[in-house]
Amino acid sequence: MTTEPLTAADRCDRCSAQAYVRVVLPVGELLFCGHHARAHAPAYAGVATHVHDETDRLHAEHGQA
C-alpha cells in the first residue's frame, strides 16, 4: 500500500486535476480530485482496501469554499 503524500504531479484519473485522494484497490490504485472522489465514493467504498484522503489540504491551500 502506498502511503506517500500526494503531490502536484499526482493527477486525477478522470479529469487530470490535482489528485487529493488515492483509492487503493486489490488490483491497483486510482487517483481522484476532491470532486471525483466524492462522485465515485459509492462505487469504490465497498471494494477499496484503503482510501488515502488529503482533501483537507484544499481548505488549507485554497481557503474555505
N, C-alpha and C positions, 0 to 999 in steps of 0.2 A: 504494500500500500504506500502510495506517495503522500507524504505529509509536508513536503516543501511548500513554503508560502507561494502564492500565485504572484506573478509579476506582470508588468505591462506587455511583455512578449506573449503571455498566455491569452489566447483569443477564443471567444465563444464559437462553438461548433455550428451554431445556427446562423449567426449574423456577423461574425468577426469582430464584434465589440470586445473590449477588455473583459476577460473572464474573472469572475469573483466566486464561482462555485465549481468545485471539482466533484464529480459523481463517479465513485469507483464501483465498477460492476464486476461480476465474476470473470468476464472475458475482456476487460479493458477499462477505459475511463472516458468520460465526456466532460467537456468544459463548457460552462454557460455564463453569460452575463446575468445580472440580477433579474432582469425581465424574463428571460427564457428559463431560468432556474425555477421561478415561480410558476410560469406557464406549464412546464413539463413535470413539476413535482409529483402530481398524481401518477404519472407513468413510471417514474423511476423509484418512487418511495418503497414499493414492495420488493424490488429486485436489487437495489443498491446495497453493497456491502459496507460502504462508508460514504458520507457526504461531508466534504470539507467546505464550509461556508464562510466566506470573508466579506459578505455584503455589508457588514457593519462598517467596513472601510469606506463605503460610498458616502456615508454621512460625515466621516472624518475628513475625507478628501474633497468632497463637493458641497458640504453643508446640508442642512435639512431640506428636504424637498417639500 
